[in-house]
Amino acid sequence: MSDALAVVRRGAQLTSVGSVAYVVYVVVLLGAVYLFPYGHVFFAALGRSGLVDVLTDPVGAGALVLAVVAAPVVAHRVGRVRGPVAPPMLWVRHVVAGPADRAVSLRRWWLLLGGAVLAAAAALGLLLALALWSAAVVGPLGALGVTAASVLLGAVVARAWLAGQVAADGGGHPLRPADALRGLTEQGLGRQRDRGEGVYGSFLSGQRTALVRELGGRPPRHLGRLRPGRAMLLRRDLLAVRRGPGLLRAALLLALGGLGVGLLTPRSAVLGVLASLVLYQGVVAWATGLRGQSAPLVPVLGWGPRRETLGHLVLPGVAALVGGLVAVAAATALGDPGVTTVLVAVLVPLHLWVVTWTTHRAAPPLVTVMPQSVIPRVVAWWLLPAGVLLGVPALAAYLAV
């Protein structure tokens, strides 16, 4: 796997100032092509008064605060899997394991990755500020404030990324970066490298279950006893949910997705469609048994694939219906259930179809003749379900308006 990843990366790791500058250049280029023009059109159509209405609305303000808070939380979680400090193992064995201060021996990698995050945040914040300024939504001081806020958020994200790596290594949560670097150990850096290779391999091969396991999912807990019965397949699926990431997480995703669709759709069909992605993740959390059907195991029930698939769809089907009812109830409480009802009627069968399709589809194609095309192909393979989940409901919501 390491050799295959070396071919795919082709030396594209952040190990020098030049490689960091290239990453920032790509971020600036993509932002100038997509973020600035589309942001200008969006903010010009929204206007200053429309933006103020969105930010003063409790749902809009809550969504903004949630996005800002989620950025360092996600960075901390990513750091527990693969942190910013990732020197070569040769350096770890011969320098980090020696008597040298680790705040010095590991500082280079922290400065490179931390600087990359700061530079990318500054570039994106500047382009967003220019889009707001060009649309006459904010003035020069407002644009400067947006850029400064983006840089500050980038610094918090970078620091949370390092804190996650140190916490996974058992080093606590020191405030100073130098103390955090001293909390890293040789064994922890090796484990992070192996875990990162496992994540890359699972991502390239399209193995969702292996990816969840590498990202830190809890190990199976063999609790309870399963006895055969009329609802054996359903009971097996319920047991799989208990042994998986957790029943609370599955229920929470379903409730948040349903509430998001119900509360956001009456205000904006676009926000409702985006919230439907959370509802889909809630449905997927209840489809553990269906995903396990595609594992390379010998079937022991003696049923055909079609019958077994239909049996496994009962639990996620009930989950999709419950999430849809929560969405309709939330929209009814706001007094505008029309568009939400149409959206839910499309989402329930669509979510079940996408869950079944993604469970049984083939792995992403890996082309070894042109290694530079592997990553775009794999990314497109992972994002294709999201495109379907956004495109079809968006069309239905547009026709219902």
Secondary structure, DSSP 8 states (H G I E B T S, - for coil): -HHHHHHHHTT-SS-SHHHHHHHHHHHHHHIIIIIHHHHHHHHHHHHHHHHHHHHHSHHHHHHHHHHHHHHHHHHHHHHHHS-S----HHHIIIIITSSS-HHHHTHHHHHHHHHHHHHHHHHHHHHHHHHHHHTTSS-HHHHHHHHHHHHHHHHHHHHHHHHHHHHHTT----SSHHHHHHT--HHHHHHHHHHHHHHHHHHHHT-HHHHHHHTT-------S-----TTHHHHHHHHHHHHTT-HHHHHHHHHHHHHHHHHHTTT-HHHHHHHHHHHHHHHHHT-HHHHHHTSS----S---HHHHHHHHTHHHHHHHHHHHHHHHHHHHHHT--HHHHHHHHHHHHHHHHHHHHHHHS------SSSGGGHHHHHHHHHHHHHHHHHHHHHHHHHHH-
